[in-house]
Amino acid sequence: MERQELLAGLKNGTIIAVDRSKVFSRSVLPTIPDYYRDSLFTCKDCGAQELWTAKQQQRWYEEQGGEIEAIAIRCRACRRKEQLRKEAARKIHLDGLARKRNVKP
C-alpha cells in the first residue's frame, strides 16, 4: 500500500491502526494486521455484498473481544434474523424444560 493511500485512509477513517494490546487470538502464532481496513464481504445467507468498516472491525476485535481470525459473514439484516431465530429457539427450549418440571410422574 502506498504511503499516500495509507495516510488518506487514516485521515478519512477507512483505515484504523490496530491496538495490539487489545486484540485476542487463540492461535499460537497469530497474524495480527497493522491496520483495520474497510472491506467488502458476501453474506452467507442472502449473498448480498456488505461493507465491514474499519470502525466496526475495531469495535469487534478490541472492545467486544472477538478473535482476530474471525470475519464478518452475515449482513445486518440476516444477522438480525439469525438473532431473532436464536431467541425464538431458546424460548421454545426453556418453555419445554419448564413443562417437563411441572409434569409429575
Backbone atoms as SQL, in Angstrom:
CREATE TABLE atoms (id INTEGER PRIMARY KEY, chain TEXT, resi INTEGER, resn TEXT, atom TEXT, x REAL, y REAL, z REAL);
INSERT INTO atoms VALUES
  (1, 'A', 1, 'MET', 'N', 0.852, -1.169, 0.000),
  (2, 'A', 1, 'MET', 'CA', 0.000, 0.000, 0.000),
  (3, 'A', 1, 'MET', 'C', 0.895, 1.227, 0.000),
  (4, 'A', 2, 'GLU', 'N', 0.541, 2.178, -0.840),
  (5, 'A', 2, 'GLU', 'CA', 1.336, 3.391, -0.918),
  (6, 'A', 2, 'GLU', 'C', 1.121, 4.258, 0.311),
  (7, 'A', 3, 'ARG', 'N', 2.135, 4.992, 0.637),
  (8, 'A', 3, 'ARG', 'CA', 2.076, 5.849, 1.816),
  (9, 'A', 3, 'ARG', 'C', 0.944, 6.866, 1.728),
  (10, 'A', 4, 'GLN', 'N', 0.737, 7.457, 0.544),
  (11, 'A', 4, 'GLN', 'CA', -0.328, 8.455, 0.380),
  (12, 'A', 4, 'GLN', 'C', -1.699, 7.826, 0.604),
  (13, 'A', 5, 'GLU', 'N', -1.891, 6.605, 0.086),
  (14, 'A', 5, 'GLU', 'CA', -3.158, 5.893, 0.269),
  (15, 'A', 5, 'GLU', 'C', -3.376, 5.586, 1.755),
  (16, 'A', 6, 'LEU', 'N', -2.332, 5.177, 2.432),
  (17, 'A', 6, 'LEU', 'CA', -2.410, 4.888, 3.859),
  (18, 'A', 6, 'LEU', 'C', -2.771, 6.147, 4.646),
  (19, 'A', 7, 'LEU', 'N', -2.086, 7.239, 4.361),
  (20, 'A', 7, 'LEU', 'CA', -2.362, 8.489, 5.069),
  (21, 'A', 7, 'LEU', 'C', -3.781, 8.979, 4.802),
  (22, 'A', 8, 'ALA', 'N', -4.248, 8.861, 3.561),
  (23, 'A', 8, 'ALA', 'CA', -5.613, 9.283, 3.223),
  (24, 'A', 8, 'ALA', 'C', -6.634, 8.410, 3.957),
  (25, 'A', 9, 'GLY', 'N', -6.402, 7.102, 4.000),
  (26, 'A', 9, 'GLY', 'CA', -7.298, 6.182, 4.703),
  (27, 'A', 9, 'GLY', 'C', -7.330, 6.446, 6.193),
  (28, 'A', 10, 'LEU', 'N', -6.177, 6.741, 6.777),
  (29, 'A', 10, 'LEU', 'CA', -6.115, 7.064, 8.200),
  (30, 'A', 10, 'LEU', 'C', -6.866, 8.362, 8.492),
  (31, 'A', 11, 'LYS', 'N', -6.745, 9.317, 7.570),
  (32, 'A', 11, 'LYS', 'CA', -7.407, 10.607, 7.750),
  (33, 'A', 11, 'LYS', 'C', -8.926, 10.495, 7.653),
  (34, 'A', 12, 'ASN', 'N', -9.426, 9.709, 6.690),
  (35, 'A', 12, 'ASN', 'CA', -10.885, 9.640, 6.495),
  (36, 'A', 12, 'ASN', 'C', -11.553, 8.481, 7.243),
  (37, 'A', 13, 'GLY', 'N', -10.798, 7.675, 7.977),
  (38, 'A', 13, 'GLY', 'CA', -11.383, 6.632, 8.814),
  (39, 'A', 13, 'GLY', 'C', -11.619, 5.294, 8.141),
  (40, 'A', 14, 'THR', 'N', -11.195, 5.137, 6.887),
  (41, 'A', 14, 'THR', 'CA', -11.348, 3.837, 6.230),
  (42, 'A', 14, 'THR', 'C', -10.212, 2.885, 6.596),
  (43, 'A', 15, 'ILE', 'N', -9.193, 3.421, 7.244),
  (44, 'A', 15, 'ILE', 'CA', -8.073, 2.625, 7.763),
  (45, 'A', 15, 'ILE', 'C', -7.813, 3.102, 9.191),
  (46, 'A', 16, 'ILE', 'N', -7.732, 2.149, 10.136),
  (47, 'A', 16, 'ILE', 'CA', -7.510, 2.480, 11.547),
  (48, 'A', 16, 'ILE', 'C', -6.392, 1.582, 12.077),
  (49, 'A', 17, 'ALA', 'N', -5.472, 2.178, 12.801),
  (50, 'A', 17, 'ALA', 'CA', -4.360, 1.414, 13.382),
  (51, 'A', 17, 'ALA', 'C', -4.881, 0.432, 14.436),
  (52, 'A', 18, 'VAL', 'N', -4.288, -0.750, 14.471),
  (53, 'A', 18, 'VAL', 'CA', -4.663, -1.795, 15.430),
  (54, 'A', 18, 'VAL', 'C', -3.934, -1.564, 16.749),
  (55, 'A', 19, 'ASP', 'N', -4.678, -1.665, 17.860),
  (56, 'A', 19, 'ASP', 'CA', -4.080, -1.633, 19.195),
  (57, 'A', 19, 'ASP', 'C', -3.836, -3.092, 19.581),
  (58, 'A', 20, 'ARG', 'N', -2.630, -3.570, 19.352),
  (59, 'A', 20, 'ARG', 'CA', -2.305, -4.985, 19.557),
  (60, 'A', 20, 'ARG', 'C', -2.531, -5.466, 20.993),
  (61, 'A', 21, 'SER', 'N', -2.489, -4.561, 21.957),
  (62, 'A', 21, 'SER', 'CA', -2.685, -4.954, 23.351),
  (63, 'A', 21, 'SER', 'C', -4.135, -5.359, 23.631),
  (64, 'A', 22, 'LYS', 'N', -5.065, -4.986, 22.753),
  (65, 'A', 22, 'LYS', 'CA', -6.481, -5.293, 22.949),
  (66, 'A', 22, 'LYS', 'C', -6.982, -6.428, 22.071),
  (67, 'A', 23, 'VAL', 'N', -6.119, -6.963, 21.209),
  (68, 'A', 23, 'VAL', 'CA', -6.522, -7.999, 20.258),
  (69, 'A', 23, 'VAL', 'C', -6.373, -9.375, 20.880),
  (70, 'A', 24, 'PHE', 'N', -7.381, -10.238, 20.659),
  (71, 'A', 24, 'PHE', 'CA', -7.396, -11.592, 21.226),
  (72, 'A', 24, 'PHE', 'C', -7.243, -12.624, 20.110),
  (73, 'A', 25, 'SER', 'N', -6.447, -13.641, 20.357),
  (74, 'A', 25, 'SER', 'CA', -6.281, -14.734, 19.410),
  (75, 'A', 25, 'SER', 'C', -5.997, -16.017, 20.181),
  (76, 'A', 26, 'ARG', 'N', -6.560, -17.118, 19.692),
  (77, 'A', 26, 'ARG', 'CA', -6.258, -18.426, 20.285),
  (78, 'A', 26, 'ARG', 'C', -5.127, -19.121, 19.538),
  (79, 'A', 27, 'SER', 'N', -4.704, -18.534, 18.455),
  (80, 'A', 27, 'SER', 'CA', -3.644, -19.110, 17.642),
  (81, 'A', 27, 'SER', 'C', -2.304, -18.977, 18.355),
  (82, 'A', 28, 'VAL', 'N', -1.458, -19.976, 18.147),
  (83, 'A', 28, 'VAL', 'CA', -0.118, -19.947, 18.738),
  (84, 'A', 28, 'VAL', 'C', 0.704, -18.827, 18.104),
  (85, 'A', 29, 'LEU', 'N', 0.582, -18.700, 16.799),
  (86, 'A', 29, 'LEU', 'CA', 1.289, -17.649, 16.066),
  (87, 'A', 29, 'LEU', 'C', 0.271, -16.798, 15.315),
  (88, 'A', 30, 'PRO', 'N', -0.420, -15.906, 16.014),
  (89, 'A', 30, 'PRO', 'CA', -1.462, -15.123, 15.350),
  (90, 'A', 30, 'PRO', 'C', -0.895, -14.149, 14.326),
  (91, 'A', 31, 'THR', 'N', -1.651, -13.959, 13.267),
  (92, 'A', 31, 'THR', 'CA', -1.309, -12.959, 12.276),
  (93, 'A', 31, 'THR', 'C', -2.174, -11.746, 12.573),
  (94, 'A', 32, 'ILE', 'N', -1.586, -10.767, 13.196),
  (95, 'A', 32, 'ILE', 'CA', -2.314, -9.562, 13.571),
  (96, 'A', 32, 'ILE', 'C', -1.923, -8.460, 12.591),
  (97, 'A', 33, 'PRO', 'N', -2.917, -7.894, 11.920),
  (98, 'A', 33, 'PRO', 'CA', -2.605, -6.839, 10.948),
  (99, 'A', 33, 'PRO', 'C', -2.154, -5.555, 11.649),
  (100, 'A', 34, 'ASP', 'N', -1.545, -4.674, 10.900),
  (101, 'A', 34, 'ASP', 'CA', -1.152, -3.379, 11.441),
  (102, 'A', 34, 'ASP', 'C', -2.329, -2.410, 11.455),
  (103, 'A', 35, 'TYR', 'N', -3.270, -2.629, 10.500),
  (104, 'A', 35, 'TYR', 'CA', -4.392, -1.714, 10.344),
  (105, 'A', 35, 'TYR', 'C', -5.678, -2.475, 10.063),
  (106, 'A', 36, 'TYR', 'N', -6.816, -1.905, 10.500),
  (107, 'A', 36, 'TYR', 'CA', -8.124, -2.366, 10.065),
  (108, 'A', 36, 'TYR', 'C', -8.446, -1.561, 8.816),
  (109, 'A', 37, 'ARG', 'N', -8.981, -2.231, 7.802),
  (110, 'A', 37, 'ARG', 'CA', -9.329, -1.567, 6.552),
  (111, 'A', 37, 'ARG', 'C', -10.768, -1.899, 6.192),
  (112, 'A', 38, 'ASP', 'N', -11.513, -0.927, 5.688),
  (113, 'A', 38, 'ASP', 'CA', -12.849, -1.211, 5.180),
  (114, 'A', 38, 'ASP', 'C', -12.737, -2.365, 4.191),
  (115, 'A', 39, 'SER', 'N', -13.618, -3.360, 4.313),
  (116, 'A', 39, 'SER', 'CA', -13.554, -4.485, 3.388),
  (117, 'A', 39, 'SER', 'C', -14.962, -4.981, 3.060),
  (118, 'A', 40, 'LEU', 'N', -15.126, -5.415, 1.840),
  (119, 'A', 40, 'LEU', 'CA', -16.398, -5.975, 1.391),
  (120, 'A', 40, 'LEU', 'C', -16.437, -7.457, 1.714),
  (121, 'A', 41, 'PHE', 'N', -17.637, -7.955, 2.038),
  (122, 'A', 41, 'PHE', 'CA', -17.817, -9.387, 2.217),
  (123, 'A', 41, 'PHE', 'C', -19.172, -9.760, 1.649),
  (124, 'A', 42, 'THR', 'N', -19.357, -11.041, 1.381),
  (125, 'A', 42, 'THR', 'CA', -20.619, -11.553, 0.862),
  (126, 'A', 42, 'THR', 'C', -21.343, -12.282, 1.979),
  (127, 'A', 43, 'CYS', 'N', -22.601, -11.902, 2.217),
  (128, 'A', 43, 'CYS', 'CA', -23.410, -12.525, 3.259),
  (129, 'A', 43, 'CYS', 'C', -23.626, -13.996, 2.923),
  (130, 'A', 44, 'LYS', 'N', -23.383, -14.874, 3.901),
  (131, 'A', 44, 'LYS', 'CA', -23.517, -16.306, 3.649),
  (132, 'A', 44, 'LYS', 'C', -24.967, -16.749, 3.515),
  (133, 'A', 45, 'ASP', 'N', -25.916, -15.927, 3.991),
  (134, 'A', 45, 'ASP', 'CA', -27.320, -16.295, 3.913),
  (135, 'A', 45, 'ASP', 'C', -27.999, -15.783, 2.641),
  (136, 'A', 46, 'CYS', 'N', -27.862, -14.490, 2.349),
  (137, 'A', 46, 'CYS', 'CA', -28.593, -13.908, 1.219),
  (138, 'A', 46, 'CYS', 'C', -27.722, -13.583, 0.025),
  (139, 'A', 47, 'GLY', 'N', -26.397, -13.612, 0.187),
  (140, 'A', 47, 'GLY', 'CA', -25.489, -13.348, -0.927),
  (141, 'A', 47, 'GLY', 'C', -25.238, -11.880, -1.206),
  (142, 'A', 48, 'ALA', 'N', -25.784, -10.990, -0.379),
  (143, 'A', 48, 'ALA', 'CA', -25.590, -9.555, -0.588),
  (144, 'A', 48, 'ALA', 'C', -24.168, -9.145, -0.225),
  (145, 'A', 49, 'GLN', 'N', -23.668, -8.163, -0.955),
  (146, 'A', 49, 'GLN', 'CA', -22.361, -7.592, -0.633),
  (147, 'A', 49, 'GLN', 'C', -22.567, -6.532, 0.436),
  (148, 'A', 50, 'GLU', 'N', -21.729, -6.535, 1.477),
  (149, 'A', 50, 'GLU', 'CA', -21.833, -5.526, 2.518),
  (150, 'A', 50, 'GLU', 'C', -20.430, -5.087, 2.913),
  (151, 'A', 51, 'LEU', 'N', -20.342, -3.865, 3.362),
  (152, 'A', 51, 'LEU', 'CA', -19.072, -3.293, 3.787),
  (153, 'A', 51, 'LEU', 'C', -18.897, -3.490, 5.287),
  (154, 'A', 52, 'TRP', 'N', -17.777, -4.084, 5.673),
  (155, 'A', 52, 'TRP', 'CA', -17.405, -4.197, 7.082),
  (156, 'A', 52, 'TRP', 'C', -16.373, -3.109, 7.311),
  (157, 'A', 53, 'THR', 'N', -16.781, -2.042, 7.968),
  (158, 'A', 53, 'THR', 'CA', -15.914, -0.875, 8.091),
  (159, 'A', 53, 'THR', 'C', -14.780, -1.120, 9.081),
  (160, 'A', 54, 'ALA', 'N', -13.747, -0.312, 8.928),
  (161, 'A', 54, 'ALA', 'CA', -12.606, -0.389, 9.844),
  (162, 'A', 54, 'ALA', 'C', -13.068, -0.123, 11.270),
  (163, 'A', 55, 'LYS', 'N', -13.999, 0.809, 11.450),
  (164, 'A', 55, 'LYS', 'CA', -14.518, 1.135, 12.782),
  (165, 'A', 55, 'LYS', 'C', -15.266, -0.059, 13.377),
  (166, 'A', 56, 'GLN', 'N', -16.079, -0.760, 12.561),
  (167, 'A', 56, 'GLN', 'CA', -16.788, -1.945, 13.046),
  (168, 'A', 56, 'GLN', 'C', -15.796, -3.036, 13.435),
  (169, 'A', 57, 'GLN', 'N', -14.760, -3.207, 12.644),
  (170, 'A', 57, 'GLN', 'CA', -13.739, -4.215, 12.960),
  (171, 'A', 57, 'GLN', 'C', -13.038, -3.863, 14.263),
  (172, 'A', 58, 'GLN', 'N', -12.681, -2.610, 14.438),
  (173, 'A', 58, 'GLN', 'CA', -12.013, -2.185, 15.666),
  (174, 'A', 58, 'GLN', 'C', -12.901, -2.465, 16.874),
  (175, 'A', 59, 'ARG', 'N', -14.178, -2.152, 16.756),
  (176, 'A', 59, 'ARG', 'CA', -15.111, -2.396, 17.861),
  (177, 'A', 59, 'ARG', 'C', -15.204, -3.890, 18.166),
  (178, 'A', 60, 'TRP', 'N', -15.320, -4.714, 17.105),
  (179, 'A', 60, 'TRP', 'CA', -15.458, -6.155, 17.292),
  (180, 'A', 60, 'TRP', 'C', -14.215, -6.749, 17.952),
  (181, 'A', 61, 'TYR', 'N', -13.056, -6.431, 17.421),
  (182, 'A', 61, 'TYR', 'CA', -11.820, -7.050, 17.909),
  (183, 'A', 61, 'TYR', 'C', -11.328, -6.465, 19.233),
  (184, 'A', 62, 'GLU', 'N', -11.408, -5.153, 19.394),
  (185, 'A', 62, 'GLU', 'CA', -10.792, -4.517, 20.553),
  (186, 'A', 62, 'GLU', 'C', -11.754, -4.275, 21.715),
  (187, 'A', 63, 'GLU', 'N', -13.025, -4.024, 21.436),
  (188, 'A', 63, 'GLU', 'CA', -13.964, -3.721, 22.520),
  (189, 'A', 63, 'GLU', 'C', -14.813, -4.931, 22.907),
  (190, 'A', 64, 'GLN', 'N', -15.237, -5.720, 21.918),
  (191, 'A', 64, 'GLN', 'CA', -16.111, -6.851, 22.208),
  (192, 'A', 64, 'GLN', 'C', -15.363, -8.168, 22.358),
  (193, 'A', 65, 'GLY', 'N', -14.071, -8.159, 22.132),
  (194, 'A', 65, 'GLY', 'CA', -13.251, -9.340, 22.379),
  (195, 'A', 65, 'GLY', 'C', -13.331, -10.432, 21.333),
  (196, 'A', 66, 'GLY', 'N', -13.728, -10.080, 20.118),
  (197, 'A', 66, 'GLY', 'CA', -13.760, -11.074, 19.040),
  (198, 'A', 66, 'GLY', 'C', -12.353, -11.517, 18.670),
  (199, 'A', 67, 'GLU', 'N', -12.242, -12.788, 18.287),
  (200, 'A', 67, 'GLU', 'CA', -10.927, -13.296, 17.874),
  (201, 'A', 67, 'GLU', 'C', -10.503, -12.652, 16.570),
  (202, 'A', 68, 'ILE', 'N', -9.232, -12.329, 16.453),
  (203, 'A', 68, 'ILE', 'CA', -8.716, -11.623, 15.285),
  (204, 'A', 68, 'ILE', 'C', -8.877, -12.454, 14.011),
  (205, 'A', 69, 'GLU', 'N', -8.996, -13.777, 14.156),
  (206, 'A', 69, 'GLU', 'CA', -9.169, -14.630, 12.972),
  (207, 'A', 69, 'GLU', 'C', -10.614, -14.602, 12.453),
  (208, 'A', 70, 'ALA', 'N', -11.562, -14.104, 13.246),
  (209, 'A', 70, 'ALA', 'CA', -12.973, -14.077, 12.849),
  (210, 'A', 70, 'ALA', 'C', -13.220, -12.955, 11.847),
  (211, 'A', 71, 'ILE', 'N', -14.147, -13.196, 10.923),
  (212, 'A', 71, 'ILE', 'CA', -14.530, -12.182, 9.942),
  (213, 'A', 71, 'ILE', 'C', -16.051, -12.101, 9.881),
  (214, 'A', 72, 'ALA', 'N', -16.553, -11.011, 9.327),
  (215, 'A', 72, 'ALA', 'CA', -17.999, -10.849, 9.175),
  (216, 'A', 72, 'ALA', 'C', -18.508, -11.858, 8.147),
  (217, 'A', 73, 'ILE', 'N', -19.677, -12.488, 8.431),
  (218, 'A', 73, 'ILE', 'CA', -20.230, -13.469, 7.490),
  (219, 'A', 73, 'ILE', 'C', -21.681, -13.187, 7.123),
  (220, 'A', 74, 'ARG', 'N', -22.361, -12.331, 7.911),
  (221, 'A', 74, 'ARG', 'CA', -23.766, -12.019, 7.633),
  (222, 'A', 74, 'ARG', 'C', -23.964, -10.514, 7.532),
  (223, 'A', 75, 'CYS', 'N', -24.834, -10.093, 6.607),
  (224, 'A', 75, 'CYS', 'CA', -25.199, -8.688, 6.512),
  (225, 'A', 75, 'CYS', 'C', -26.038, -8.325, 7.731),
  (226, 'A', 76, 'ARG', 'N', -26.302, -7.045, 7.928),
  (227, 'A', 76, 'ARG', 'CA', -27.043, -6.603, 9.105),
  (228, 'A', 76, 'ARG', 'C', -28.429, -7.232, 9.178),
  (229, 'A', 77, 'ALA', 'N', -29.139, -7.266, 8.055),
  (230, 'A', 77, 'ALA', 'CA', -30.497, -7.818, 8.038),
  (231, 'A', 77, 'ALA', 'C', -30.490, -9.306, 8.396),
  (232, 'A', 78, 'CYS', 'N', -29.591, -10.064, 7.818),
  (233, 'A', 78, 'CYS', 'CA', -29.531, -11.507, 8.101),
  (234, 'A', 78, 'CYS', 'C', -29.024, -11.772, 9.518),
  (235, 'A', 79, 'ARG', 'N', -28.133, -10.915, 10.017),
  (236, 'A', 79, 'ARG', 'CA', -27.653, -11.071, 11.392),
  (237, 'A', 79, 'ARG', 'C', -28.815, -10.872, 12.363),
  (238, 'A', 80, 'ARG', 'N', -29.670, -9.887, 12.092),
  (239, 'A', 80, 'ARG', 'CA', -30.836, -9.643, 12.942),
  (240, 'A', 80, 'ARG', 'C', -31.809, -10.822, 12.872),
  (241, 'A', 81, 'LYS', 'N', -32.044, -11.350, 11.660),
  (242, 'A', 81, 'LYS', 'CA', -32.926, -12.525, 11.509),
  (243, 'A', 81, 'LYS', 'C', -32.388, -13.707, 12.308),
  (244, 'A', 82, 'GLU', 'N', -31.077, -13.915, 12.263),
  (245, 'A', 82, 'GLU', 'CA', -30.457, -15.026, 12.997),
  (246, 'A', 82, 'GLU', 'C', -30.595, -14.827, 14.499),
  (247, 'A', 83, 'GLN', 'N', -30.442, -13.596, 14.966),
  (248, 'A', 83, 'GLN', 'CA', -30.618, -13.323, 16.397),
  (249, 'A', 83, 'GLN', 'C', -32.052, -13.633, 16.825),
  (250, 'A', 84, 'LEU', 'N', -33.028, -13.221, 16.021),
  (251, 'A', 84, 'LEU', 'CA', -34.434, -13.488, 16.344),
  (252, 'A', 84, 'LEU', 'C', -34.726, -14.991, 16.324),
  (253, 'A', 85, 'ARG', 'N', -34.137, -15.711, 15.357),
  (254, 'A', 85, 'ARG', 'CA', -34.319, -17.158, 15.274),
  (255, 'A', 85, 'ARG', 'C', -33.771, -17.833, 16.533),
  (256, 'A', 86, 'LYS', 'N', -32.597, -17.411, 16.964),
  (257, 'A', 86, 'LYS', 'CA', -31.987, -17.996, 18.166),
  (258, 'A', 86, 'LYS', 'C', -32.809, -17.679, 19.421),
  (259, 'A', 87, 'GLU', 'N', -33.312, -16.444, 19.499),
  (260, 'A', 87, 'GLU', 'CA', -34.152, -16.083, 20.643),
  (261, 'A', 87, 'GLU', 'C', -35.403, -16.950, 20.694),
  (262, 'A', 88, 'ALA', 'N', -36.042, -17.174, 19.544),
  (263, 'A', 88, 'ALA', 'CA', -37.255, -17.996, 19.480),
  (264, 'A', 88, 'ALA', 'C', -36.937, -19.444, 19.864),
  (265, 'A', 89, 'ALA', 'N', -35.829, -19.980, 19.352),
  (266, 'A', 89, 'ALA', 'CA', -35.442, -21.355, 19.671),
  (267, 'A', 89, 'ALA', 'C', -35.140, -21.497, 21.163),
  (268, 'A', 90, 'ARG', 'N', -34.485, -20.512, 21.736),
  (269, 'A', 90, 'ARG', 'CA', -34.160, -20.530, 23.168),
  (270, 'A', 90, 'ARG', 'C', -35.445, -20.514, 23.996),
  (271, 'A', 91, 'LYS', 'N', -36.420, -19.692, 23.594),
  (272, 'A', 91, 'LYS', 'CA', -37.688, -19.615, 24.311),
  (273, 'A', 91, 'LYS', 'C', -38.437, -20.953, 24.244),
  (274, 'A', 92, 'ILE', 'N', -38.469, -21.575, 23.072),
  (275, 'A', 92, 'ILE', 'CA', -39.120, -22.873, 22.913),
  (276, 'A', 92, 'ILE', 'C', -38.446, -23.910, 23.809),
  (277, 'A', 93, 'HIS', 'N', -37.132, -23.895, 23.829),
  (278, 'A', 93, 'HIS', 'CA', -36.368, -24.841, 24.650),
  (279, 'A', 93, 'HIS', 'C', -36.683, -24.645, 26.143),
  (280, 'A', 94, 'LEU', 'N', -36.626, -23.393, 26.593),
  (281, 'A', 94, 'LEU', 'CA', -36.878, -23.120, 28.014),
  (282, 'A', 94, 'LEU', 'C', -38.320, -23.426, 28.390),
  (283, 'A', 95, 'ASP', 'N', -39.275, -23.148, 27.493),
  (284, 'A', 95, 'ASP', 'CA', -40.680, -23.498, 27.752),
  (285, 'A', 95, 'ASP', 'C', -40.837, -25.012, 27.888),
  (286, 'A', 96, 'GLY', 'N', -40.141, -25.768, 27.041),
  (287, 'A', 96, 'GLY', 'CA', -40.186, -27.227, 27.117),
  (288, 'A', 96, 'GLY', 'C', -39.626, -27.741, 28.427),
  (289, 'A', 97, 'LEU', 'N', -38.519, -27.150, 28.875),
  (290, 'A', 97, 'LEU', 'CA', -37.936, -27.555, 30.166),
  (291, 'A', 97, 'LEU', 'C', -38.887, -27.240, 31.310),
  (292, 'A', 98, 'ALA', 'N', -39.540, -26.095, 31.258),
  (293, 'A', 98, 'ALA', 'CA', -40.482, -25.717, 32.308),
  (294, 'A', 98, 'ALA', 'C', -41.668, -26.691, 32.346),
  (295, 'A', 99, 'ARG', 'N', -42.157, -27.087, 31.167),
  (296, 'A', 99, 'ARG', 'CA', -43.262, -28.056, 31.122),
  (297, 'A', 99, 'ARG', 'C', -42.832, -29.400, 31.706),
  (298, 'A', 100, 'LYS', 'N', -41.613, -29.828, 31.429),
  (299, 'A', 100, 'LYS', 'CA', -41.118, -31.091, 31.975),
  (300, 'A', 100, 'LYS', 'C', -41.045, -31.040, 33.495),
  (301, 'A', 101, 'ARG', 'N', -40.622, -29.918, 34.041),
  (302, 'A', 101, 'ARG', 'CA', -40.519, -29.787, 35.501),
  (303, 'A', 101, 'ARG', 'C', -41.883, -29.829, 36.165),
  (304, 'A', 102, 'ASN', 'N', -42.889, -29.342, 35.480),
  (305, 'A', 102, 'ASN', 'CA', -44.242, -29.298, 36.049),
  (306, 'A', 102, 'ASN', 'C', -45.002, -30.609, 35.913),
  (307, 'A', 103, 'VAL', 'N', -44.511, -31.525, 35.068),
  (308, 'A', 103, 'VAL', 'CA', -45.158, -32.838, 34.904),
  (309, 'A', 103, 'VAL', 'C', -44.699, -33.750, 36.029),
  (310, 'A', 104, 'LYS', 'N', -45.659, -34.342, 36.755),
  (311, 'A', 104, 'LYS', 'CA', -45.284, -35.236, 37.856),
  (312, 'A', 104, 'LYS', 'C', -45.600, -36.668, 37.459),
  (313, 'A', 105, 'PRO', 'N', -44.614, -37.564, 37.574),
  (314, 'A', 105, 'PRO', 'CA', -44.823, -38.948, 37.157),
  (315, 'A', 105, 'PRO', 'C', -45.738, -39.723, 38.078);
